[in-house]
Amino acid sequence: MISTTALDPAALTPESLSAGLLSRLGAREDLARGFGPAASPLPGAVSLLGGAPSAGDLPLEALHRAAEDLTSDPAALVGALQYSSPAGIAPLREWIARREGVDASRVLLTNGAFHGLSLLFDALLDRGDRIVVEDPTYPLIFRDLQHHEVEVLPLPLTAEGLDLDALEDRLEAGARPKLLYTVPDFHNPTGLITPALQRERLTALAEHYGFVIVSDNAYAGLAFPGVQVPEDYPTDSELVVRVRTFSKILGPGLRLGYLVLPSWLVGPVTRLRANQDQHSSVLVQSVVERVVGAGGREGLDGGLEAIADRARTRYALRADLLAHLLETGVPGGVRIEQRTGGIFLWARVLDDRIDLAAAQRLARERFGTDMALGRYFFLAGDDDDHGRLRVGISHLDEAALTDGAERLIAALTAPEARR
């Protein structure tokens, strides 16, 4: 029977409302560690966390001209302000399809790569399913995966790449993962490029044992000059999904990425997308279409490839600058084990007497900088940093990067950071 007794307004506390009204998902504690507890930055802090292009690397003029072109065409502007299809606007999808070597029906535009991953996890994973992830790996995927309550099987990364022998042993012993998550180019955090032979072998394993390879290639196009990158996992396999984003080249605030799906996943993922938020902003899609040169247009500022080429050249210079500063400024040295591309460096501090967690506290509280500790990228969940830090190179110009590096060096070499 429904109670007709009026509630006492004094009893409607935040605690009682949370206990009585939140769903199981809404009430669940966030178990994803992310990059660790956030800090309140000091005034004038220069963070080395990174993750996005710097102001000087954003294609501001191209975006301005694209927006001007769109808003000066009343018919195009009206179209960009209407509802659209869940998969995205045709000209941009067709441009992507040509780049990826697939039919446009297999391309679905998303609100960035993380949204694409969330859609995939919703379409593929049930409670108790097994998934394989690289160890170390990009930790923010666990923000979404925790809601699916899956069993995670770590796949060790070696200096030569994925430990596929270890994976094959698990598969032969009976492990049956639903999917494998991988960052094949300029791996986050290690910078590793998965060799071509390993990509071929992993694809063969996926097709033999029936699991989906989710290739999160957020840094595609950002190889440092002279670095060769193999082709991504093959789209002619029905067990490969490519996840891409425009965030790392055009800017994360656009919130635009895409999935390249095998045919059997197009319907389920599109249906889930339609039931969640219908589609990505048509206005943003239309601006990006003009920047990259979709729909028969000429790309602005040379199109996406030229914009990426300018960025990766600058990032290579910054990577060398940061590596030199750390290697020469820290007693015992710092080793950058992969100089390949992307927007981060994975730094190994060779002096094991340096307490990296203590150095981070000093960096935050005294010197005004920050970096990501190695522990948050490994699956063990303990306090071992493996002597490693991840530092960003894309979000600061050379002067600011030098400033941030000098602050980090001061924290690493402070007496209070010694064990």
ABEGO torsion letter per residue (X at the ends): XBBABBBBAAABBAAAAAAAABBAAAABBBABAEAEBBBBBBBGBBBAAEGBBBAAABBAAAAAAAAAAAAABAAAAAAAABBBBAAEBAAAAAAAAAAAGBBAAABBBBBEAAAAAAAAAAAABBBGBBBBBBOBBBAAAAAAAAAAGBBBBBBBBBAAEBBAAAAAAAAAAGBBBABBBBBABGBOAAGBBBBAAAAAAAAAAAAAAGBBBBBBBAABGABBBGBBBBBBBBAABAABBBBBBAAAAAEAAAGBBBBBBBAAAAAAAAAAAAAAAGBBBAAAAAAAAAAAGBGGBBBBGGEAAAAAAAAAAAAAAAAAAAAAAAAAABBGEBBBABBAEEABBBBBBABAABBAAAAAAAAAAAAGBBBBBAAAABAAGBABAGGBBBBBAAABBAAAAAAAAAAAAAAAABAAABX
